[in-house]
Amino acid sequence: MGKDKVILGVDPGTNLLGFGIIRVSGKKAEYVDMGVLDLRKDKDNLQKLRSIYDCISEVCNSYHPDEMAIESPFYAKNAQVILKLGRAQGAAMIAAMEHDIPVTEYAPRRAKMAIVGNGAASKEQVALMLEKTLGVKLESKFLDATDALAIALCHHYETLNPLGSAVSKGGWEKFIKDNPDRVK
């Protein structure tokens, strides 16, 4: 069996940023840690981005993740919201990439589908399913962090599924090249 893999999940935001860390041994995922960076008191948007970068860098230094999964911004009625989320996502991604950690994006609906089986599930439903799956009690004040855990677990599930990862990471040609023994 290979070495354990640590996955950092990030739910980016300019007011609240959630992060969650899981360790994968074989096919089993276990809870490691999670937290929320509260940026609501900081009114300087550039300082918020710096704080996001610093937080993710610190998490990377503490837990040495092998991979990072991040929630992609989703369409909002206000274009300014999606621009701000994209900036927050970018700050977190740069922090990971500076630590040579590969980054994969997942849409919020995709993560909810992977965890709950319903792409429109509520944050509370996601948290409840994570509690059952990971065997931990999660406090409701950490709903942004539970979303980040869901992103990390979704990434784990995607890497277990060679067909799912083939589509999201290079298509059928790459899958066939990487898995010649599975093609007849």
C-alpha positions in Angstrom: 0.0 0.0 0.0 1.3 3.5 -0.9 2.0 6.3 1.5 -0.8 8.3 3.1 -2.0 11.4 1.2 -3.1 14.6 2.8 -5.7 16.7 1.0 -6.4 20.3 1.8 -9.9 21.5 0.9 -10.6 25.3 0.6 -14.0 27.1 0.5 -12.7 30.6 -0.6 -14.4 33.8 0.5 -13.6 37.4 1.2 -15.6 37.4 4.4 -15.2 33.8 5.6 -12.7 31.3 4.2 -13.0 27.7 5.3 -10.3 25.1 5.1 -10.5 21.4 5.9 -7.8 18.7 5.9 -8.2 15.0 5.5 -5.7 12.2 5.4 -6.2 9.3 3.0 -4.8 5.8 3.7 -5.6 3.5 0.8 -9.3 4.2 0.1 -10.2 5.4 3.6 -10.4 9.1 4.4 -10.0 10.4 8.0 -10.6 13.9 9.5 -7.5 15.8 10.4 -8.4 19.5 11.0 -10.5 22.4 9.8 -10.9 26.0 10.5 -12.3 29.3 9.4 -10.5 32.6 8.6 -12.8 35.4 9.5 -12.1 38.5 7.4 -15.3 40.4 8.2 -13.6 43.0 10.3 -11.0 43.9 7.7 -12.3 46.5 5.3 -9.2 46.6 3.0 -9.8 44.2 0.1 -6.1 43.9 -0.7 -5.3 43.1 2.9 -8.0 40.4 2.9 -6.2 38.7 -0.1 -2.9 38.9 1.8 -4.5 37.3 4.8 -5.9 34.5 2.7 -2.5 33.9 1.2 -0.9 33.9 4.6 -3.5 31.5 6.1 -3.2 29.0 3.3 0.6 29.2 3.4 0.5 28.5 7.1 -1.8 25.6 6.7 0.5 24.2 4.0 3.5 24.6 6.3 1.7 22.9 9.2 0.1 20.0 7.4 2.2 19.5 4.3 -0.8 18.6 2.0 0.0 16.6 -1.1 -3.0 18.1 -3.0 -5.4 21.0 -2.7 -9.0 21.0 -3.8 -10.8 24.3 -4.0 -14.3 25.3 -4.6 -14.7 27.2 -7.9 -16.7 30.5 -7.9 -20.3 30.1 -9.0 -22.5 32.5 -10.8 -24.0 35.2 -8.6 -26.5 37.9 -9.5 -24.0 40.5 -8.6 -20.9 40.4 -10.8 -18.8 42.0 -8.0 -19.4 39.0 -5.8 -17.9 36.6 -8.3 -15.0 38.8 -9.0 -14.2 39.0 -5.3 -14.5 35.2 -4.9 -12.2 34.7 -7.9 -9.6 36.9 -6.2 -9.9 35.0 -3.0 -9.6 31.7 -4.8 -6.5 33.0 -6.7 -4.8 34.0 -3.4 -5.4 30.6 -2.0 -4.2 28.8 -5.2 -1.0 30.8 -5.4 -0.2 30.0 -1.8 -0.6 26.2 -2.6 1.3 26.5 -5.8 4.2 28.2 -4.1 4.4 25.0 -1.9 4.4 22.9 -5.1 0.9 21.5 -4.2 -1.2 20.7 -7.2 -4.6 22.4 -7.2 -7.9 21.0 -8.5 -11.2 23.0 -8.8 -14.6 21.6 -8.1 -18.0 23.3 -8.5 -20.0 23.5 -5.3 -22.8 21.4 -6.8 -20.3 18.7 -7.7 -19.0 18.5 -4.2 -22.5 18.4 -2.7 -23.4 15.6 -5.1 -20.3 13.6 -4.2 -21.0 13.9 -0.4 -24.8 14.0 -0.1 -26.0 12.8 -3.5 -27.9 16.0 -4.1 -26.2 19.0 -5.8 -28.7 21.4 -4.1 -28.0 20.1 -0.5 -27.8 22.7 2.3 -24.7 23.4 4.3 -26.3 21.6 7.2 -27.0 18.5 5.1 -23.4 18.4 3.9 -22.1 18.8 7.5 -24.3 15.9 8.7 -23.1 13.6 6.0 -19.5 14.5 6.7 -20.0 13.7 10.4 -21.3 10.2 9.4 -18.7 9.6 6.8 -15.7 10.8 8.8 -16.9 9.7 12.2 -16.5 13.1 13.9 -18.8 15.7 15.5 -18.7 19.0 13.6 -19.8 22.3 15.2 -22.4 24.3 13.2 -20.3 27.4 13.6 -17.8 25.9 11.1 -20.1 25.5 8.1 -17.6 27.2 5.8 -15.0 24.7 7.0 -17.3 21.8 6.5 -17.8 22.9 2.9 -14.0 22.8 2.6 -13.9 19.3 4.0 -16.6 18.4 1.5 -14.4 19.7 -1.3 -11.4 17.7 0.0 -13.5 14.5 0.3 -15.0 15.1 -3.2 -11.4 15.3 -4.5 -10.6 12.0 -2.8 -13.7 10.3 -4.3 -12.7 11.7 -7.8 -9.2 10.2 -7.5 -10.7 6.8 -6.6 -12.8 6.9 -9.7 -10.6 6.4 -12.8 -13.5 7.3 -15.1 -14.3 10.5 -13.2 -10.7 11.6 -13.1 -10.2 10.8 -16.7 -12.8 13.2 -17.7 -11.6 16.0 -15.4 -7.9 15.5 -15.9 -7.1 15.1 -19.5 -9.8 13.1 -21.1 -9.9 9.6 -22.5 -6.6 9.8 -24.3 -4.8 10.5 -21.1 -6.7 7.7 -19.3 -5.8 5.2 -22.0 -2.2 6.3 -22.0 -1.9 6.1 -18.2 -3.9 2.8 -17.9 -2.9 0.5 -20.9 -3.6 -2.6 -18.9 -7.3 -1.6 -18.4 -8.0 -1.2 -22.2 -8.6 -4.2 -24.3 
